[in-house]
Amino acid sequence: MLGRHFADEMIILCVRWYLRFFAQLSRLEELMAERNLTVDHTTVWRWCSVMLPTEPASAPGIAQNGPSWRADETYIRVAGRGRI
C-alpha cells in the first residue's frame, strides 16, 4: 500500500502508461476517466515524480565525472599562423 487515496494498481498503471507510451499527463487523465476514475493530471505527475528516479542510472564500468571537465587543445589559424 502506497498510502494514497487511489488503489495501488491504478497508480502503477498510470505510471506504467506514462513510461511505456510517453503519454501526456492530460491524456492519462482522459484514459482514467474512461475507466470511471476521476484523477487530475497533476496527481498523475505527483505519482510519477515520487515513484520514478530523479537521476539516470549509470552504466556499469563507466567512471563518474566530478565537477571538473577537460577539453583537448584546439589549434586554429589566425592571420595565417597556428594558435592554441
Buried (B, 14 or more C-beta within 10 A) or exposed (E): EEEEEBEEEBBEBBBEBBEEEEBEBEBBBEBBEEEEBEBEBEBBBEBBEEBEEEEEEEEEEEEEEEEEEEEEEEEEEEEEEEEE
